[in-house]
Amino acid sequence: MQAIGSTRRMLVLQDTWTDNSSSMMMYVTVDMDSINLVMSGGESAYLPLLPSGFIIHPDVHSNNGGISNEGSGSLLTFTLQILLSTLPTSNKLPMESVVSVSSLITETIQ
């Protein structure tokens, strides 16, 4: 937890890829202090990398055994990973974490 008023420097790592079957964008945010610690020989096991992103698949129709490029839309698959607890033995989620994730998903979709 960060104290109120403190700032954290974050780095966003991003990867994109496109071909005829789909387009993908994945990203992960990393705390700069943690990255610097790992880059100077620190333990990388304590650096949580939780990628999120999306994939867009075009909607193409089959036409007499062939594939038609005439699509009527796209299928969007959205992935989101969130670290809910830093305790490795924690089996229960705090209610505020559930509310936070629910709000994040709702706001992202809107």
Chimera marker file (.cmm) of the C-alpha trace (Angstrom):
<marker_set name="trace">
<marker id="1" x="0.000" y="0.000" z="0.000" r="1" g="1" b="0" radius="0.5"/>
<marker id="2" x="1.202" y="3.464" z="-0.829" r="1" g="1" b="0" radius="0.5"/>
<marker id="3" x="0.696" y="6.334" z="1.578" r="1" g="1" b="0" radius="0.5"/>
<marker id="4" x="-1.736" y="9.051" z="0.535" r="1" g="1" b="0" radius="0.5"/>
<marker id="5" x="0.011" y="11.650" z="-1.563" r="1" g="1" b="0" radius="0.5"/>
<marker id="6" x="2.927" y="9.420" z="-2.538" r="1" g="1" b="0" radius="0.5"/>
<marker id="7" x="3.643" y="8.712" z="-6.184" r="1" g="1" b="0" radius="0.5"/>
<marker id="8" x="4.829" y="5.517" z="-7.794" r="1" g="1" b="0" radius="0.5"/>
<marker id="9" x="6.710" y="5.463" z="-11.055" r="1" g="1" b="0" radius="0.5"/>
<marker id="10" x="5.314" y="2.748" z="-13.300" r="1" g="1" b="0" radius="0.5"/>
<marker id="11" x="6.567" y="1.224" z="-16.540" r="1" g="1" b="0" radius="0.5"/>
<marker id="12" x="4.139" y="-0.262" z="-19.073" r="1" g="1" b="0" radius="0.5"/>
<marker id="13" x="5.491" y="-3.140" z="-21.149" r="1" g="1" b="0" radius="0.5"/>
<marker id="14" x="3.400" y="-3.802" z="-24.255" r="1" g="1" b="0" radius="0.5"/>
<marker id="15" x="3.381" y="-6.369" z="-27.052" r="1" g="1" b="0" radius="0.5"/>
<marker id="16" x="1.178" y="-6.317" z="-30.150" r="1" g="1" b="0" radius="0.5"/>
<marker id="17" x="0.701" y="-8.790" z="-32.967" r="1" g="1" b="0" radius="0.5"/>
<marker id="18" x="-1.538" y="-8.934" z="-36.040" r="1" g="1" b="0" radius="0.5"/>
<marker id="19" x="-2.161" y="-11.440" z="-38.816" r="1" g="1" b="0" radius="0.5"/>
<marker id="20" x="-5.170" y="-12.512" z="-40.928" r="1" g="1" b="0" radius="0.5"/>
<marker id="21" x="-6.725" y="-14.475" z="-38.065" r="1" g="1" b="0" radius="0.5"/>
<marker id="22" x="-6.591" y="-11.892" z="-35.265" r="1" g="1" b="0" radius="0.5"/>
<marker id="23" x="-4.991" y="-8.887" z="-33.617" r="1" g="1" b="0" radius="0.5"/>
<marker id="24" x="-3.626" y="-8.959" z="-30.086" r="1" g="1" b="0" radius="0.5"/>
<marker id="25" x="-2.401" y="-6.390" z="-27.595" r="1" g="1" b="0" radius="0.5"/>
<marker id="26" x="-1.027" y="-7.479" z="-24.217" r="1" g="1" b="0" radius="0.5"/>
<marker id="27" x="0.449" y="-5.212" z="-21.566" r="1" g="1" b="0" radius="0.5"/>
<marker id="28" x="1.733" y="-5.312" z="-18.015" r="1" g="1" b="0" radius="0.5"/>
<marker id="29" x="2.485" y="-2.493" z="-15.590" r="1" g="1" b="0" radius="0.5"/>
<marker id="30" x="5.594" y="-2.791" z="-13.446" r="1" g="1" b="0" radius="0.5"/>
<marker id="31" x="6.731" y="-0.637" z="-10.543" r="1" g="1" b="0" radius="0.5"/>
<marker id="32" x="10.023" y="1.070" z="-11.536" r="1" g="1" b="0" radius="0.5"/>
<marker id="33" x="11.604" y="0.491" z="-8.115" r="1" g="1" b="0" radius="0.5"/>
<marker id="34" x="10.904" y="-3.250" z="-8.432" r="1" g="1" b="0" radius="0.5"/>
<marker id="35" x="12.318" y="-3.387" z="-11.969" r="1" g="1" b="0" radius="0.5"/>
<marker id="36" x="15.458" y="-1.538" z="-10.889" r="1" g="1" b="0" radius="0.5"/>
<marker id="37" x="15.903" y="-3.955" z="-7.981" r="1" g="1" b="0" radius="0.5"/>
<marker id="38" x="15.668" y="-6.986" z="-10.294" r="1" g="1" b="0" radius="0.5"/>
<marker id="39" x="17.938" y="-5.369" z="-12.922" r="1" g="1" b="0" radius="0.5"/>
<marker id="40" x="20.630" y="-4.888" z="-10.265" r="1" g="1" b="0" radius="0.5"/>
<marker id="41" x="20.592" y="-8.555" z="-9.274" r="1" g="1" b="0" radius="0.5"/>
<marker id="42" x="17.594" y="-8.744" z="-6.939" r="1" g="1" b="0" radius="0.5"/>
<marker id="43" x="15.223" y="-11.708" z="-6.755" r="1" g="1" b="0" radius="0.5"/>
<marker id="44" x="12.751" y="-11.691" z="-9.661" r="1" g="1" b="0" radius="0.5"/>
<marker id="45" x="10.344" y="-14.130" z="-7.968" r="1" g="1" b="0" radius="0.5"/>
<marker id="46" x="8.899" y="-11.237" z="-5.955" r="1" g="1" b="0" radius="0.5"/>
<marker id="47" x="8.096" y="-9.174" z="-9.054" r="1" g="1" b="0" radius="0.5"/>
<marker id="48" x="4.463" y="-9.906" z="-9.952" r="1" g="1" b="0" radius="0.5"/>
<marker id="49" x="3.960" y="-9.762" z="-13.714" r="1" g="1" b="0" radius="0.5"/>
<marker id="50" x="0.247" y="-9.991" z="-14.406" r="1" g="1" b="0" radius="0.5"/>
<marker id="51" x="-0.377" y="-9.351" z="-18.109" r="1" g="1" b="0" radius="0.5"/>
<marker id="52" x="-3.710" y="-8.057" z="-19.355" r="1" g="1" b="0" radius="0.5"/>
<marker id="53" x="-4.931" y="-7.243" z="-22.822" r="1" g="1" b="0" radius="0.5"/>
<marker id="54" x="-7.308" y="-8.086" z="-25.609" r="1" g="1" b="0" radius="0.5"/>
<marker id="55" x="-7.616" y="-10.088" z="-28.817" r="1" g="1" b="0" radius="0.5"/>
<marker id="56" x="-9.858" y="-9.162" z="-31.755" r="1" g="1" b="0" radius="0.5"/>
<marker id="57" x="-11.008" y="-11.975" z="-34.044" r="1" g="1" b="0" radius="0.5"/>
<marker id="58" x="-12.799" y="-10.999" z="-37.269" r="1" g="1" b="0" radius="0.5"/>
<marker id="59" x="-16.181" y="-12.616" z="-37.878" r="1" g="1" b="0" radius="0.5"/>
<marker id="60" x="-15.899" y="-14.348" z="-41.259" r="1" g="1" b="0" radius="0.5"/>
<marker id="61" x="-18.514" y="-16.599" z="-42.817" r="1" g="1" b="0" radius="0.5"/>
<marker id="62" x="-17.991" y="-19.861" z="-44.687" r="1" g="1" b="0" radius="0.5"/>
<marker id="63" x="-19.277" y="-19.713" z="-48.271" r="1" g="1" b="0" radius="0.5"/>
<marker id="64" x="-19.683" y="-23.123" z="-49.997" r="1" g="1" b="0" radius="0.5"/>
<marker id="65" x="-16.579" y="-24.548" z="-48.369" r="1" g="1" b="0" radius="0.5"/>
<marker id="66" x="-14.556" y="-21.394" z="-48.931" r="1" g="1" b="0" radius="0.5"/>
<marker id="67" x="-13.955" y="-18.520" z="-46.581" r="1" g="1" b="0" radius="0.5"/>
<marker id="68" x="-15.582" y="-15.208" z="-47.337" r="1" g="1" b="0" radius="0.5"/>
<marker id="69" x="-13.875" y="-12.022" z="-46.210" r="1" g="1" b="0" radius="0.5"/>
<marker id="70" x="-17.245" y="-10.374" z="-45.737" r="1" g="1" b="0" radius="0.5"/>
<marker id="71" x="-17.593" y="-10.150" z="-41.994" r="1" g="1" b="0" radius="0.5"/>
<marker id="72" x="-20.471" y="-8.886" z="-39.974" r="1" g="1" b="0" radius="0.5"/>
<marker id="73" x="-18.443" y="-7.885" z="-36.945" r="1" g="1" b="0" radius="0.5"/>
<marker id="74" x="-15.708" y="-8.991" z="-34.588" r="1" g="1" b="0" radius="0.5"/>
<marker id="75" x="-15.272" y="-11.056" z="-31.458" r="1" g="1" b="0" radius="0.5"/>
<marker id="76" x="-13.404" y="-9.281" z="-28.662" r="1" g="1" b="0" radius="0.5"/>
<marker id="77" x="-11.720" y="-11.294" z="-25.918" r="1" g="1" b="0" radius="0.5"/>
<marker id="78" x="-10.550" y="-9.209" z="-22.954" r="1" g="1" b="0" radius="0.5"/>
<marker id="79" x="-8.167" y="-10.546" z="-20.304" r="1" g="1" b="0" radius="0.5"/>
<marker id="80" x="-7.454" y="-8.957" z="-16.957" r="1" g="1" b="0" radius="0.5"/>
<marker id="81" x="-5.198" y="-10.212" z="-14.166" r="1" g="1" b="0" radius="0.5"/>
<marker id="82" x="-5.089" y="-8.528" z="-10.776" r="1" g="1" b="0" radius="0.5"/>
<marker id="83" x="-3.031" y="-9.339" z="-7.681" r="1" g="1" b="0" radius="0.5"/>
<marker id="84" x="-5.644" y="-9.497" z="-4.928" r="1" g="1" b="0" radius="0.5"/>
<marker id="85" x="-3.400" y="-10.533" z="-2.054" r="1" g="1" b="0" radius="0.5"/>
<marker id="86" x="0.340" y="-10.478" z="-1.489" r="1" g="1" b="0" radius="0.5"/>
<marker id="87" x="0.041" y="-13.256" z="1.087" r="1" g="1" b="0" radius="0.5"/>
<marker id="88" x="0.887" y="-16.600" z="-0.570" r="1" g="1" b="0" radius="0.5"/>
<marker id="89" x="-1.124" y="-18.608" z="1.979" r="1" g="1" b="0" radius="0.5"/>
<marker id="90" x="-4.256" y="-16.466" z="1.796" r="1" g="1" b="0" radius="0.5"/>
<marker id="91" x="-7.278" y="-18.534" z="0.721" r="1" g="1" b="0" radius="0.5"/>
<marker id="92" x="-9.904" y="-15.851" z="1.292" r="1" g="1" b="0" radius="0.5"/>
<marker id="93" x="-10.480" y="-12.675" z="-0.659" r="1" g="1" b="0" radius="0.5"/>
<marker id="94" x="-11.274" y="-9.508" z="1.265" r="1" g="1" b="0" radius="0.5"/>
<marker id="95" x="-14.684" y="-8.095" z="0.300" r="1" g="1" b="0" radius="0.5"/>
<marker id="96" x="-13.107" y="-4.770" z="-0.733" r="1" g="1" b="0" radius="0.5"/>
<marker id="97" x="-10.985" y="-6.669" z="-3.304" r="1" g="1" b="0" radius="0.5"/>
<marker id="98" x="-14.099" y="-8.270" z="-4.790" r="1" g="1" b="0" radius="0.5"/>
<marker id="99" x="-15.841" y="-4.883" z="-4.981" r="1" g="1" b="0" radius="0.5"/>
<marker id="100" x="-12.725" y="-3.290" z="-6.519" r="1" g="1" b="0" radius="0.5"/>
<marker id="101" x="-12.421" y="-5.964" z="-9.228" r="1" g="1" b="0" radius="0.5"/>
<marker id="102" x="-16.141" y="-5.803" z="-9.985" r="1" g="1" b="0" radius="0.5"/>
<marker id="103" x="-15.955" y="-2.008" z="-10.369" r="1" g="1" b="0" radius="0.5"/>
<marker id="104" x="-12.855" y="-2.229" z="-12.566" r="1" g="1" b="0" radius="0.5"/>
<marker id="105" x="-14.478" y="-4.745" z="-14.922" r="1" g="1" b="0" radius="0.5"/>
<marker id="106" x="-17.726" y="-2.761" z="-15.086" r="1" g="1" b="0" radius="0.5"/>
<marker id="107" x="-15.927" y="0.529" z="-15.825" r="1" g="1" b="0" radius="0.5"/>
<marker id="108" x="-13.658" y="-1.113" z="-18.420" r="1" g="1" b="0" radius="0.5"/>
<marker id="109" x="-16.579" y="-2.619" z="-20.329" r="1" g="1" b="0" radius="0.5"/>
<marker id="110" x="-18.518" y="0.660" z="-20.334" r="1" g="1" b="0" radius="0.5"/>
<link id1="1" id2="2" r="1" g="1" b="0" radius="0.2"/>
<link id1="2" id2="3" r="1" g="1" b="0" radius="0.2"/>
<link id1="3" id2="4" r="1" g="1" b="0" radius="0.2"/>
<link id1="4" id2="5" r="1" g="1" b="0" radius="0.2"/>
<link id1="5" id2="6" r="1" g="1" b="0" radius="0.2"/>
<link id1="6" id2="7" r="1" g="1" b="0" radius="0.2"/>
<link id1="7" id2="8" r="1" g="1" b="0" radius="0.2"/>
<link id1="8" id2="9" r="1" g="1" b="0" radius="0.2"/>
<link id1="9" id2="10" r="1" g="1" b="0" radius="0.2"/>
<link id1="10" id2="11" r="1" g="1" b="0" radius="0.2"/>
<link id1="11" id2="12" r="1" g="1" b="0" radius="0.2"/>
<link id1="12" id2="13" r="1" g="1" b="0" radius="0.2"/>
<link id1="13" id2="14" r="1" g="1" b="0" radius="0.2"/>
<link id1="14" id2="15" r="1" g="1" b="0" radius="0.2"/>
<link id1="15" id2="16" r="1" g="1" b="0" radius="0.2"/>
<link id1="16" id2="17" r="1" g="1" b="0" radius="0.2"/>
<link id1="17" id2="18" r="1" g="1" b="0" radius="0.2"/>
<link id1="18" id2="19" r="1" g="1" b="0" radius="0.2"/>
<link id1="19" id2="20" r="1" g="1" b="0" radius="0.2"/>
<link id1="20" id2="21" r="1" g="1" b="0" radius="0.2"/>
<link id1="21" id2="22" r="1" g="1" b="0" radius="0.2"/>
<link id1="22" id2="23" r="1" g="1" b="0" radius="0.2"/>
<link id1="23" id2="24" r="1" g="1" b="0" radius="0.2"/>
<link id1="24" id2="25" r="1" g="1" b="0" radius="0.2"/>
<link id1="25" id2="26" r="1" g="1" b="0" radius="0.2"/>
<link id1="26" id2="27" r="1" g="1" b="0" radius="0.2"/>
<link id1="27" id2="28" r="1" g="1" b="0" radius="0.2"/>
<link id1="28" id2="29" r="1" g="1" b="0" radius="0.2"/>
<link id1="29" id2="30" r="1" g="1" b="0" radius="0.2"/>
<link id1="30" id2="31" r="1" g="1" b="0" radius="0.2"/>
<link id1="31" id2="32" r="1" g="1" b="0" radius="0.2"/>
<link id1="32" id2="33" r="1" g="1" b="0" radius="0.2"/>
<link id1="33" id2="34" r="1" g="1" b="0" radius="0.2"/>
<link id1="34" id2="35" r="1" g="1" b="0" radius="0.2"/>
<link id1="35" id2="36" r="1" g="1" b="0" radius="0.2"/>
<link id1="36" id2="37" r="1" g="1" b="0" radius="0.2"/>
<link id1="37" id2="38" r="1" g="1" b="0" radius="0.2"/>
<link id1="38" id2="39" r="1" g="1" b="0" radius="0.2"/>
<link id1="39" id2="40" r="1" g="1" b="0" radius="0.2"/>
<link id1="40" id2="41" r="1" g="1" b="0" radius="0.2"/>
<link id1="41" id2="42" r="1" g="1" b="0" radius="0.2"/>
<link id1="42" id2="43" r="1" g="1" b="0" radius="0.2"/>
<link id1="43" id2="44" r="1" g="1" b="0" radius="0.2"/>
<link id1="44" id2="45" r="1" g="1" b="0" radius="0.2"/>
<link id1="45" id2="46" r="1" g="1" b="0" radius="0.2"/>
<link id1="46" id2="47" r="1" g="1" b="0" radius="0.2"/>
<link id1="47" id2="48" r="1" g="1" b="0" radius="0.2"/>
<link id1="48" id2="49" r="1" g="1" b="0" radius="0.2"/>
<link id1="49" id2="50" r="1" g="1" b="0" radius="0.2"/>
<link id1="50" id2="51" r="1" g="1" b="0" radius="0.2"/>
<link id1="51" id2="52" r="1" g="1" b="0" radius="0.2"/>
<link id1="52" id2="53" r="1" g="1" b="0" radius="0.2"/>
<link id1="53" id2="54" r="1" g="1" b="0" radius="0.2"/>
<link id1="54" id2="55" r="1" g="1" b="0" radius="0.2"/>
<link id1="55" id2="56" r="1" g="1" b="0" radius="0.2"/>
<link id1="56" id2="57" r="1" g="1" b="0" radius="0.2"/>
<link id1="57" id2="58" r="1" g="1" b="0" radius="0.2"/>
<link id1="58" id2="59" r="1" g="1" b="0" radius="0.2"/>
<link id1="59" id2="60" r="1" g="1" b="0" radius="0.2"/>
<link id1="60" id2="61" r="1" g="1" b="0" radius="0.2"/>
<link id1="61" id2="62" r="1" g="1" b="0" radius="0.2"/>
<link id1="62" id2="63" r="1" g="1" b="0" radius="0.2"/>
<link id1="63" id2="64" r="1" g="1" b="0" radius="0.2"/>
<link id1="64" id2="65" r="1" g="1" b="0" radius="0.2"/>
<link id1="65" id2="66" r="1" g="1" b="0" radius="0.2"/>
<link id1="66" id2="67" r="1" g="1" b="0" radius="0.2"/>
<link id1="67" id2="68" r="1" g="1" b="0" radius="0.2"/>
<link id1="68" id2="69" r="1" g="1" b="0" radius="0.2"/>
<link id1="69" id2="70" r="1" g="1" b="0" radius="0.2"/>
<link id1="70" id2="71" r="1" g="1" b="0" radius="0.2"/>
<link id1="71" id2="72" r="1" g="1" b="0" radius="0.2"/>
<link id1="72" id2="73" r="1" g="1" b="0" radius="0.2"/>
<link id1="73" id2="74" r="1" g="1" b="0" radius="0.2"/>
<link id1="74" id2="75" r="1" g="1" b="0" radius="0.2"/>
<link id1="75" id2="76" r="1" g="1" b="0" radius="0.2"/>
<link id1="76" id2="77" r="1" g="1" b="0" radius="0.2"/>
<link id1="77" id2="78" r="1" g="1" b="0" radius="0.2"/>
<link id1="78" id2="79" r="1" g="1" b="0" radius="0.2"/>
<link id1="79" id2="80" r="1" g="1" b="0" radius="0.2"/>
<link id1="80" id2="81" r="1" g="1" b="0" radius="0.2"/>
<link id1="81" id2="82" r="1" g="1" b="0" radius="0.2"/>
<link id1="82" id2="83" r="1" g="1" b="0" radius="0.2"/>
<link id1="83" id2="84" r="1" g="1" b="0" radius="0.2"/>
<link id1="84" id2="85" r="1" g="1" b="0" radius="0.2"/>
<link id1="85" id2="86" r="1" g="1" b="0" radius="0.2"/>
<link id1="86" id2="87" r="1" g="1" b="0" radius="0.2"/>
<link id1="87" id2="88" r="1" g="1" b="0" radius="0.2"/>
<link id1="88" id2="89" r="1" g="1" b="0" radius="0.2"/>
<link id1="89" id2="90" r="1" g="1" b="0" radius="0.2"/>
<link id1="90" id2="91" r="1" g="1" b="0" radius="0.2"/>
<link id1="91" id2="92" r="1" g="1" b="0" radius="0.2"/>
<link id1="92" id2="93" r="1" g="1" b="0" radius="0.2"/>
<link id1="93" id2="94" r="1" g="1" b="0" radius="0.2"/>
<link id1="94" id2="95" r="1" g="1" b="0" radius="0.2"/>
<link id1="95" id2="96" r="1" g="1" b="0" radius="0.2"/>
<link id1="96" id2="97" r="1" g="1" b="0" radius="0.2"/>
<link id1="97" id2="98" r="1" g="1" b="0" radius="0.2"/>
<link id1="98" id2="99" r="1" g="1" b="0" radius="0.2"/>
<link id1="99" id2="100" r="1" g="1" b="0" radius="0.2"/>
<link id1="100" id2="101" r="1" g="1" b="0" radius="0.2"/>
<link id1="101" id2="102" r="1" g="1" b="0" radius="0.2"/>
<link id1="102" id2="103" r="1" g="1" b="0" radius="0.2"/>
<link id1="103" id2="104" r="1" g="1" b="0" radius="0.2"/>
<link id1="104" id2="105" r="1" g="1" b="0" radius="0.2"/>
<link id1="105" id2="106" r="1" g="1" b="0" radius="0.2"/>
<link id1="106" id2="107" r="1" g="1" b="0" radius="0.2"/>
<link id1="107" id2="108" r="1" g="1" b="0" radius="0.2"/>
<link id1="108" id2="109" r="1" g="1" b="0" radius="0.2"/>
<link id1="109" id2="110" r="1" g="1" b="0" radius="0.2"/>
</marker_set>
